[in-house]
Amino acid sequence: MHKFLAKCDEALTQIAAQGRYRRFVALEKLADRFPYYLVTMEGKSRNILVWSSNDYLAMGTDPAVIEAAIDAARRMGAGAGGTRNIAGSSPIHVALEEELADLHGKDAALLFTSGYVSNQASLGAILNSLPDWQVFSDAKNHNSMIVGIKDARNATVHIFKHNDLADLERLLQAAPADAPKLIVFESVYSMDGDIAPIAAICDLADRYNALTYLDEVHAVGMYGKHGGGVSERDGVADRVTIIEGTLAKGFGCHGGYITGDFKVLDYIRSVAPGFIFTTALPPPTIAAALTSIRILKADHARRAKLFERAETLKAKFVAAGLPVMPSESHIVPLMIGNAAKATSVSMRLIREFGMYATPINYPTVAAGTERLRFTPGPKHTDTMMDDLVAALRHILLEAPVISAQ
């Protein structure tokens, strides 16, 4: 056996032994019945209630959004036909970028094929622009941001404790005063459900002449008067140098983007391989996203319903004595504390109760903090929540699974 094949076999065996081998559950989204999906397991198909979709506002199933995609496919076809430089840029791409720039109050926006790519490509391009960048990254930043920072050839990386302003300032003070500085952080952290103190971080950026890069992936569409994210909600979007977001969560579609100063984005557009050499987003996806954003800019009731549903589920978990983790956002994490147990609870929810919640294991979260992650949305009813609470009580408190040793 080749050494590499042997290494694959060894690593997979270890991952399985630790209870964190990832098995995908094949879920077919039912647009007319969301949040119900069709699942096929062990040769049988059934409808199940999904609690972990990132289509937070159900915009991916909105009739107007679906019709926009269908119309664009009929007019422009299924694919873009190339990169933005090679026949892949259309007026609809430009219209979406203009809409996103307006959403965040910025000069310009730039589309990428995913939120992951937008972070990796943009941070890599920025941090390779000068030889002496000092980058300050929150300890719980998403992998896409970490990889983008690692792509920098000469940047000096400082990791500050999660949402810890004192630690961030300590690192800023110690860095060379005349070096270019970039603070990289998120607004809503999707595994813990906490929110960054954006205004206070911007204060530090002003004090130490640093630029800021804010990932609003789990906030756009949901927070702020028009869905511009936590930075819009807090009135500080104009103080953030670059705001990054996704079209795949609150907006229910696909793709990523950055917004900011025109010259900065034009530079990234001109040098980032992750933008230059990637086929453009398909016109149906662009049309759907454009429609979704325009709807959500004015749909305050849908956003309010999301947060009411999240707070209701948190309260029901607390009242039932379930180990819900503190969360100041729409994310509702339930602490399990063991990888094998988290997976077992998730599978029992499917098999015994016809519900699905994603088990979150290492390396997404630290070992020993494994959890189930719930994202209740506008279409989850009180009855659904009561059924979920009863199922979780049965699994965790009345007939608990045995933790792997």
N, C-alpha and C positions, 0 to 999 in steps of 0.2 A: 504494500500500500504506500502511495506517495505520502511524504511527511505532512503535506498540507491536508490531505484527506484524513490522515490520522488525527491531526490537530482539530479538524472540524468535528470528528466523532467524539474526541475527548471533551471538547468544550460543550457540545450538545448534551452529553451524558451528565456533565456537572450541572448545567443549567436545569435539566430535568430533575436531578436529585435535590436541587435547592427549591423545587416547587415553583419555578418561575419560567418554565418553558411556555412559549406563547402559542396558543392554539386559537386560530381565528374561528369565530362563530359566523357562519354564512347567513347574513341577515338581508332580506330583500325589503327595502323600504316600500310601504304602501302609501302612495301619494294621497289617495282619497280617504285613508283611515289613520294617518299619522296621529299619534306616536306608535301605532301598531305596525309591526313588521311581520314578514313571513320567514320562519326559520326552518331549515331542514337539518335534522340531527338523527343519526342512527336509523336512517332510511325512512323517517317519518317527517311530514311537514305540518306545521301548526302556526297559528297567529300568536305572537307574544307582544307584550307591552314593554317598550324600550324606555329606560330611564337615563341613558347615558349619551344620547345624541348631542353633537355639537351644533346641530341645526336649532339653535337655542330658541328662535322665535318662529319656527316652522315656516320660514320664508322659502325653503326649498320645495315646499308643497303648495305654495300660494298659487292659485289659478292664473293670476296676471303674470307672475314670474314664469310659470310653465309656458303660457301662451307666447310670451316674448321670445323664449328660446325656440319654440316651434316655428314661429314666423321667421326668425333669423336664419334657422336651418334651411327653410324653404327658399329664402332669398339668396343666402350667401354660402350655403353648404355646411357640412359637418365640421370641417377643419379650416384653420387659417391659411394653410397653404405654404407656410414658411416662417422664418424668423421675421421680426419687425423690419429688418433690413432687406429681406428677400420676399416680397409680395405678401407679407403677413400682417402689415399694418393697414388698418382701414379707418374710415371716419368714426366708426363705432368705438374703436379702441381709444381714439382721441377724445371722444365724448365722455367715455367712462373716466379717463384720467382727469378731465376737467371737472367732472362731478365729484371725484374724490378730493381734488385740491380744494374745491369749494367747501366740501364737508368739514375739512380740517382747517380752513382758513389759511391755506398755504399758496405759494406762487404756482406750484406744479405738483404733479404726481407721476409715478412711473410704475407700470404694471409688470408683474413677474408671474411665472407659471404656478407658484405656490407661495404661501407665507414662509415656508422653510427656505425656499430659494431666495426670496426677497431679503431675508436676514443674512443668510450666508454670503450672497453676492454683494450686497450693499456694504456690510461691515468689512468684508475683505477688500473691496475697492477703496473705501475710506482709509483704512489703516495701512494700506500699502502705498498711499499717496505721498507720505513724508517718512523720513527715516527714523524719527524720534518720537512717535506717538506714545502717549501714556494713556492706557485705556482702563477704566474702572468699571468692573462688571459685578452685578449683584450675584451672590452665591447661588441663587435659585433660578437664574436665567435659563431659558429654554435651550435645548441642545443646538438648535439652528443658530442661535447667537454665539454660543460657545465655539461652534465649528467655524463660523465667520471670523471670530476673533483669532482663532488658531491659524487661519489662513494668512494672517499678517506675518510678513517675513521678519520685521524688525521691531514691532511694537512691544513695549513693556506692559505686561498685564498685571493688574492689581484686582484681587477678588475681595469685595467688601461684604461683611456679614449682612444677611438678608434684611432689607429695609432698615438698616442701622445707620442713621445719619452721622452719629459720632465716629463710627469706624470709617465711613466714607470720607469725612472731613480729615481724619487722621492721615489717611492715605494721600489725599489731595495736598495736604500741608507738606508731606515728606517728598513729594514728587518735584522734579526740577521746575522752577517757577516759569521759565521761558519755553518749556516744551509744550507742544500741542496736546490737549487733553480731551478725552471723550468719555462721558458717563453713559453706560449702557444698562437699561433696566426695562422692566415690564410695568404695566398698570395693574391688571388683574392677573394674579398667579394662579394658574388653572388647577393645580393639585391641592393647594391649601385654601384657596378662595379668599386670600387677603389682597389688599390694595396698597400700592406704593404711595408714599407722600410726595407726589409730583412737585407741588409748589416748593416744598422745602428742599428737594433735590435741585430744582432750578435756582433757588437762592444760593446754594453752594456752588453751582456751576457759574453763576455770575461772580461770586466772590473770588473764585480761583481761575477765572477765564477759561472755562471748559465748555465744550459743546455737549449737547444731549441727544441721545438716540433712544426713543421710547417705543416699545412693542405694545400695541393696543389690540392685539389679535383677539383676546377674549373679552373685549369691551366694545369694539366698534359695532354700531347698529343698536346697541342696548343702552349705553350710558350717554348722558348729555341730552340737551334739548332736541337735537337733530340726529342723535346717534353717532356723534363724532368721538365718543369714547370718554374715559374718565377725565382726560385733559380738557375736553369741552365742558363736562359737568363741573369741573373745578375752576373753569375760567382761566386756564394757563396754557392752552394750546399754542398761543402766539409766542410763548417763552421756550418752547421745545424746538430744537433745531430740526430734527427729523422724526416724524411720526410714521411708524410702520403698522400695517394692518393686513387683514385677510378678507377675502370675499366668501370664505368657506364655512364660516360659523354663524355669526349673527345675520349675515346677508343670505346664507343658505345656498351659496353657489360654489365657485371654485376660483382660486388664484390668490396672489398676494400683491402688495404694493408698498411704496414709500411715498411720502409727501414732504415737501420742504422748499427751500430756496431753489429757484430755477437753475442757477449755475451749478449748484451742488448736484442736483439730479441730472443735469446735462452731462456733468463729468462722469457720474456713475453709469449713465446710459452709454457713454463713449468708451469705457474701459472695463466694465464688469463682464467677465466671460459668461456668468450665469444668466445675463440678459442677452448679450450679443449672439450667443450660439444656440439659443433655445427657441424652438418653434413657439410662435405667439399663441395666446389663448384662443380657443375656437370662438367664432362669432356667436353661436347660440349661448355659450357661457357668458360672454361679454354682455349680450342683450339682456339675459336674465339678471345679471348682477346690476346693471344700470337701472332696470325696472325696480329691483328690490331696494336699492339705495333711495331712489326717489319716493317710493312708498313709505319707507321707514323714516325719512326725514320729517314727515308730517304725522306719522302714526304714533302719537304719544300713548294711546290706550294700550297698544300691544306691549310696549316697553313696561308700562306700569303693571300690567297683568303678569309679566315674567317675574318681576321682583316680588309681587304679592304671592305668587305660587311658590317661589323659593323660600320665603319667610314662613309660609304655612307649613311646608314640609319640614323645615328645621324645627318648628314648634311641635309638630307631631312626633318627630324623632325624640325630642327632649322629653315630652310627656310620656312616651312609651319606655323610657329608660335605655334607649339605644345610644351607642357611643359616637354621637355626631361630633365632629370637630368644629371648633369656632370658625366662622366664615362671615366676612362682611360683604360678600358678593353674592351672585346668583349660583355659585358653585356650592354643592352640599356634599362634603366628604364624610364618610362613615369609617371610623378607625377599626381595622381588623388586626393588624400587627404581625401577620405571618403570611408569607406568599402562598403556601399550599392551602391555608385556610381561606384566604381571599378568593382563590380560584374555586375552591369547593363551594363556598357560599354562593358565588356567582352561578355555578352550574346547577346547584340545588334550586335557585330561584327560577331558572329556566325549566328544569325537569318537573318540579313539584308545583310551581305556581304560575308558570307561563309569563314570567317577567325576566328582563335582562338589565343588569347593571355591570359596568366594566370593572374587573379587578385591576387595580393599579399596583404594580410590583416594581422591585428594583430592576433596572437602574433609573426608572422614571421617578421614583421616590426612594429615600434612604431605606436600607434593610431595617426591618423592625417597625416601619411606619406604613406597611401595606394597607390598602384601603379599598373600599368601593366608592365610586364617584357618581353622584346623582346630579342631573341637570334638569330639574322640572321646568316645563315650559307652559305657555298659555293654554295648551290643549290637555294638560294633565288635570283631572278633576279631583275633588275631595274624596270621592269614592275610590278612585284609583289609588290615592295616597293611603287611605285607610287599609285597603287590601295589601298594599306594599308593607305597611307597618306591621300588620298581622303576620305576613310571611316572614319578615325579618325577625320578629320576636320569636316565632316558632323555631327558626333556624339557629339563631344566636343564643336565645335564652331558655327555650323549652327543650329543644332537641339539638344541642350544639354539636358542631363538627369537632373532630379531634385535630388539634394542631399538629403539623409535622414537626418532628424533633430534629 
